[in-house]
Amino acid sequence: MSILVTLIIGAIAGWLGSLIFSGSGLGLIGNIIIGILGSFVGYWLLGLLNFSFGGGTLGAILTGAVGAIVILALANLIFGGRK
């Protein structure tokens, strides 16, 4: 997978995760970072649960979104919600 595709998938996954969790985006760079980190967390967490969204682009986006939601939930618990 090329760097450009990774960044695009990360941006979509981060945007989807932030949209589902908090209702607003984090900006392009924030979405990319959360999406890429969320992919690592998502693959690790779903691997522990023996669950997979399948291969391909859609599976990567959904896994990244799940991981992004987990990251955003933990950040909300640690730093408190937005006011």
C-alpha positions in Angstrom: 0.0 0.0 0.0 1.4 3.3 -0.9 1.9 6.3 1.4 -0.8 8.3 -0.4 -3.4 5.5 0.0 -2.5 5.1 3.7 -3.0 8.8 4.3 -6.3 8.8 2.5 -7.6 5.8 4.4 -6.3 7.3 7.6 -8.1 10.6 6.9 -11.4 8.8 6.1 -11.1 6.5 9.2 -10.2 9.4 11.5 -13.0 11.6 10.1 -15.5 8.7 10.5 -14.4 8.0 14.0 -14.5 11.6 15.1 -17.9 12.1 13.4 -19.4 9.0 15.2 -17.8 9.8 18.6 -17.8 13.5 19.0 -19.9 14.9 16.1 -17.2 17.1 14.7 -14.0 16.7 12.7 -10.4 17.3 14.0 -9.2 18.9 10.8 -7.4 17.1 8.0 -4.1 16.5 9.8 -5.8 15.5 13.0 -8.1 13.1 11.2 -5.1 11.5 9.4 -3.1 11.1 12.7 -6.1 9.7 14.6 -7.0 7.4 11.7 -3.6 6.0 11.3 -3.1 5.4 15.0 -6.7 4.1 15.1 -5.8 1.5 12.5 -3.1 0.1 14.7 -5.4 0.1 17.7 -8.3 -1.3 15.7 -6.2 -4.2 14.3 -4.8 -5.0 17.7 -8.2 -4.8 19.5 -10.1 -6.7 16.8 -7.4 -9.3 16.7 -7.8 -9.9 20.4 -11.5 -10.4 19.8 -10.9 -12.7 16.8 -13.0 -10.4 14.6 -12.2 -8.9 11.2 -14.0 -6.6 8.8 -12.2 -8.4 6.0 -9.5 -7.2 3.7 -9.5 -4.4 1.3 -10.0 -0.7 1.6 -13.4 -0.8 3.2 -12.1 -3.2 5.9 -9.2 -0.9 6.6 -11.4 2.1 6.9 -13.8 0.4 9.3 -11.0 -1.0 11.4 -9.3 2.4 11.5 -12.6 4.0 12.5 -13.1 1.5 15.4 -9.6 2.3 16.6 -10.2 6.0 16.2 -13.4 5.8 18.3 -11.4 3.9 21.0 -8.7 6.5 21.0 -11.2 9.4 21.1 -13.1 7.7 24.0 -9.9 7.3 26.0 -8.8 10.9 25.3 -12.2 12.1 26.4 -11.9 10.1 29.6 -8.4 11.4 30.3 -8.8 15.0 29.3 -12.5 15.6 29.8 -15.1 16.4 27.2 -15.4 19.5 25.1 -17.4 22.4 26.6 
